[in-house]
Amino acid sequence: MARHLAIVGATGAVGREICALIPERKLLQVGKLSLFASRRGVGKQIAVGHSTVEVQELTDSSFDGVDFAFFCAGNERSREWAPFAVGVGAVVIDNSAAFRLDPDVPLVIPEINPGDITDHNGIIASPNCSTVILNLPIWPLHRANPVKRVVVSTYQAASGAGTAAMEELRTQAADYLAGRDVVPRVFPHPIAFNLFSHETPTGSDGYNAEERQMIAETRKIFHEPSLAITATCVRVPVLRAHSQSINLTFERPITPDEVREILSSAPGIEVVDDVEAGRFPMPVDATGRDNVLIGRIRQDVSQPDGRGIELFASGDHLRKGAALNTVQILELLRS
Amino acid sequence: MARHLAIVGATGAVGREICALIPERKLLQVGKLSLFASRRGVGKQIAVGHSTVEVQELTDSSFDGVDFAFFCAGNERSREWAPFAVGVGAVVIDNSAAFRLDPDVPLVIPEINPGDITDHNGIIASPNCSTVILNLPIWPLHRANPVKRVVVSTYQAASGAGTAAMEELRTQAADYLAGRDVVPRVFPHPIAFNLFSHETPTGSDGYNAEERQMIAETRKIFHEPSLAITATCVRVPVLRAHSQSINLTFERPITPDEVREILSSAPGIEVVDDVEAGRFPMPVDATGRDNVLIGRIRQDVSQPDGRGIELFASGDHLRKGAALNTVQILELLRS
């Protein structure tokens, strides 16, 4: 059992979610927890189970004696401090994009590629939240019948950009309803009652960074470096939980019933596909849930050879998309 | 010039938009306008240009002397009254789904298949708003290089389900922000800060009616009865203007520059694709605009043979998606 856990970025959306998971997953029945944040967060008291822990500033001695450190404070903080933490003996579970595509860093979704974890050099990366939500339903299908092509369009919640972004959605919605001007501060465009292409920079190939991450990370996790996959990432005025419209092409014909059967017993997934009641995956239902909800399972009529399947997913990006996945990586490390 | 125009469903979202277009498009410089609505709307005064017109109840004599009647009061009203109006000599431009797939009824987007209008038997149908927004950018590309497959995912505004639905989004958002319970009345699920699969009934094939319409109507308008096309239709908490993530496969390789060049001179379209400024199509920019905004034009990396293109569209479903298209049909009939 770990004696000493640390969370860097403890006051952020993902950090707080990890704090909530620590008692739930019984991670620290015996042991010590250290919480770190940027200056603004220092001194805050965060409830972890029945006790509270004070947030400290990150210093050169912060990782002394730390066994496992969760990093969820952004790329820059991870680049600066993760190698340092490893240098003083901690194993880092990194939630940022800093090391995800580094060939020396395993990128792990425990339900998919737990074996990759053994090869680490002190840092294990947890994928982008959209990658996790996309990969969970595709992987068990891919094992049964290789996936030859993936076309995904996302519907990403404001909170994927942090608590300030979620707050901006609330504020803008209130301002709009009161007839006041809507002023974007966190996002580059209005988010209330609007939507826009994901705010990460768009490259000369026309793809934005979020889309490139989903593509490259899926290939790495699946060990399929040339998997045909394209993504369109869109920010929508939802508070929490990302959704995805997923179009798949398989090597061989596959039926919706086969897909339903495979997904019904797949880990991390819950099939929500009640055609009669009109009940399919929705962000409000996925929020706070460990499982990614999958529905709208149907034969793609545009692929008359029977090799096409359409799916719709909603998953809590802060939970399974981030905090829970990092916690599961810790559990895997200790098992 | 038409001497007598009628609008059935004048108090609804599309009817009001037609009323706004009548002076803008100079449809009635000489002539008479009759407005009809269900009992609740009767007696309302609607501003049309500088005058106001009183809404009347629909009766057996309503269409006497009417040259052209716009129907935008739903499928049932169209089924009941459109043949009657035709019987007394009116030409009906129908905005409902009632006759769109009837082989004897032309389904027309004036920029695409104006020639189909000549074959009418008194009724001309205007397509589903999502079909219009999808077809406008695809058609000019299809003429240059045949489109072999379309995969579309929609982000549809609340007002696509009418003014009451748009009002429900506002009310629910206000209720949520005030900590009150959110109670769905118009939509089957909460719409504020949530999204859900389109509320039309889902069939045994797993597709909902909206998706089936987009597929069947596109095939009819393009005169391509076996065009490979699939759609996923999703309702999002946007007040007005539908968006679409569109993935295309062409017969021959095609580059983003070719697509940009073709779309830049295509009617009904405006290319909004500023990679450096991060400015792409958004509902707030598309609202109230005649043109459908198209951006995120890029080579689909999942089709390494260069035959794949990704697009993102935002278009005002009430304007070009409905009212403007029907008005353009009228203009075509009179030209």
Interface residues (C-beta under 8 A of the other chain):
Chain A: R149 V150 V151 S153 Y155 L169 R170 A173 A174 L177 P188 H189 P190 F193 N194 L195 F196 S197 E199 P201 T202 G203 S204 D205 G206 Y207 I215 A228 I229 T230 T232 V234 V236 P237 V238 L239 S243 S245 N247 P256 V275 G278 F280 P281 M282 P283 V284 G295 R296 I297 R298 Q299 D300 V301 S302 Q303 P304 G308 E310 F312
Chain B: R149 V150 V151 S153 Y155 L169 R170 A173 A174 L177 P188 H189 P190 F193 N194 L195 F196 S197 E199 P201 T202 G203 S204 D205 G206 Y207 I215 A228 I229 T230 T232 V234 V236 P237 V238 L239 S243 S245 N247 P256 V275 G278 F280 M282 P283 V284 G295 R296 I297 R298 Q299 D300 V301 S302 Q303 P304 G308 E310 F312
